[in-house]
Amino acid sequence: MNYLARRVSVCAALLVTGLAGSAVASAQTSALTLEAAVARALVTNPTIAAARLQRPVDAAALDVAAERPNPDLAFEWSKETPRQSIGATVPIELGGKRQRRMEVATAGIAIGEADVARLINDIRNDVRRAYFTTVAANRRVQIADDVCVLAQRARDAAAARVLAGDVPESDLTQAELALASAESNGVAARGEAAAAWEELLALMGGPVDAPAVLADSLTSGAVPSVVEATRLADEANTEVRTIDARLVEQAALINLANALRVPDITPGATFTYGAQPEFRVGWRMSVGVTLPVFTRHHAAVTLEQATMARLRAEHDAAVARISGTVRAAVARAASAREQATRYETTIMPLALETERQAQAAYDGGQIGLPALIQALQIARESRERGLQVGLELQLALADLERAVGAPIR
């Protein structure tokens, strides 16, 4: 009996510790909503912070594109007359090359912003998944605690009935086994909850000052209609926005390739010295131009035009794929919402009533311990299935958000 008493004391200590921890947590922790978790991640997530550093890079690329070619200065000293000369040439770009380079760089800034927006949307989606995974893990801890309480009650009832001689000693052994299994499940559930919380913290950019209670439930969140989800995807999908920005850049690259077909000119002026007695100071002017003899840069234009055709095909394919994915995600989310509602309103209350009735029937000697354990097992599985249905709802909403490519309310 000393061993059994120790087992009971272990479970009781876990329950007391959990209750005490909950009391302390209620006084020291704050509620963390999904919206607050996302807001914190957008400010402190290191991946987002690193991506935002691309903006200065793209701005510097625009400054580089706006640069003009430098003049060349040459000094000559020769044995022939005139003996010294100082000359300068200034390359002049024709065809609007500088403006075309700046247009390409400006489009690159837009691409960088679109990439950051897409990354932010991915991080937002990851936070949503991690948040509700943590909510589900914490709920599993609660279920494990409830099962531990029920197992302890069953063990106490079995001990009383064995002592009264109503049931064999094997009932107590089975009850003790069920209690040990409940304790083990509680340990595993707490470990998973701690791991899920750390993953959420990593996405949020690091530890918070104090542990937070996650305020949103597994049944929160509305499922938009197909029309609403499709409209949102058409307006704000970050993947499509990125491709659109690349299309603008590619159009600028085509214009630049055409501008490069226009030859540049290089005017120059030279002053000469040391040609006495003919003259002391002389000068000469020159103009150089690149002759398009061996190449007219048709290949570069063809290359950019072919790239444009590929990007347009990618855009059309992405729009078609996103449209189908959104419709499928809405259907799955709607089905998950219906299941979650059914579990919340019908199945879960029945599971809790089953637990209560089974315990009362065993205490009254109406059923044996195997029947009690089986009834409690079925009720626990129903509760865990209800928890899983709620998590599946949130993951379905996360899949819908990822398919839409923009936050959903």
Secondary structure, 3 states (H helix, E strand, C coil): CHHHHHHHHHHHHHHHHHHHHHHHHHHHCEEECHHHHHHHHHHHCHHHHHHHCHHHHHHHHHHHHCCCCCCEEEEEECCCCCCEEEEEECCECCCCHHHHHHHHHHHHHHHHHHHHHHHHHHHHHHHHHHHHHHHHHHHHHHHHHHHHHHHHHHHHHHHHHHHHCCCCHHHHHHHHHHHHHHHHHHHHHHHHHHHHHHHHHHHCCCCCCCCEEECCCCCCCCCCCHHHHHHHHHHHCHHHHHHHHHHHHHHHHHHHHHHCCCCCEEEEEEEEEEECCCEEEEEEEEEEECCCCCCCCHHHHHHHHHHHHHHHHHHHHHHHHHHHHHHHHHHHHHHHHHHHHHHHHHHHHHHHHHHHHHHHHHHCCCCCHHHHHHHHHHHHHHHHHHHHHHHHHHHHHHHHHHHHCCCCC
